[in-house]
Amino acid sequence: MATRSLMSAGWGRPADLSNKDVARRLSPPAVKAFLKIAGLWELRDEDARQLLGGISNGAYYQLKKEGSRMLDQDRLTRISLLTGIFKALNILYSKRLADRWMQLPNTNPMFEGDTPVAYLIKGGMPAMLRVRQLLDARRGGR
């Protein structure tokens, strides 16, 4: 999905998301990836909007309709993290469980019995990083 594009400057060297041309180029595939993930995870629109950092209803529905809106650095980073979580889940689990995992109550102390989606919404980007690290550790790294 969009993860490979966000690392386009070379291994370990992320794309310059502050550069408007780079953001313009990466936004359409990032939006497409996010909408696909949101569908597979069966996210409510409200949850999807919160995962994007609190995007408004109108802006979100425009994004869903047009899919080509230029995203800012924060939203591109959020989508990159969510794409990494999606990828890790699909490496660790069957497709069915990978798609459902985000909506299932989780007994890991990090989640406090809540769903991973709720944890991400409450914790924002730092929570996305923690979940990504948790899943990467479970799968043994890269």
C-alpha positions, -999 to +999 in steps of 0.1 A: +000+000+000+012+035+007+040+025+031+065+018+004+059+053-012+064+070+022+099+055+024+107+064-012+139+083-004+157+051+005+158+026+033+155+043+066+152+077+051+116+088+050+100+109+023+100+146+030+064+150+039+069+187+045+075+191+007+042+200-010+051+182-042+059+150-022+026+153-002+007+159-034+022+128-050+017+106-020-018+117-010-039+098-036-024+064-028-025+072+009-062+081+008-069+050-013-051+028+013-068+044+042-103+040+028-095+003+019-083-003+055-112+015+070-136-007+050-118-039+059-117-030+096-154-020+094-147+014+109-176+038+116-171+071+097-167+088+131-139+065+141-122+069+107-123+106+110-108+105+145-080+082+133-072+109+107-068+134+135-103+147+138-111+156+102-146+173+098-176+154+084-176+175+053-139+170+046-141+133+053-171+127+029-153+148+003-122+126+008-143+095+004-160+109-027-130+124-045-101+105-030-075+129-043-074+156-017-038+167-007-031+156+029-009+173+053+022+158+070+002+147+101-024+128+081+001+112+059+020+100+089-011+087+106-020+067+074+015+054+072+013+041+108-021+026+102-009+009+070+020-006+090-005-019+116-026-034+088+004-051+072+016-065+106-018-079+114-020-096+080+014-112+086+005-124+121-031-136+116-055-151+091-072-125+069-104-129+089-088-123+123-065-096+109-095-076+096-115-081+129-086-076+154-089-038+156-126-041+167-121-069+193-117-062+230-081-068+239-067-082+272-032-068+267-027-044+296-019-017+271-055-017+259-071-021+293-098-044+279-108-019+252-106-024+214-074-013+196-095+012+176-107+029+208-071+029+221-058+046+189-086+072+190-079+080+226-041+080+223-036+095+188-003+091+170+017+080+201-008+051+205-005+042+168+033+040+173+029+018+204+005-006+186+028-007+155+057-015+178+038-042+197+028-059+164+063-056+149+077-072+181+052-100+179+062-108+144+099-106+151+108-073+135+108-066+098 
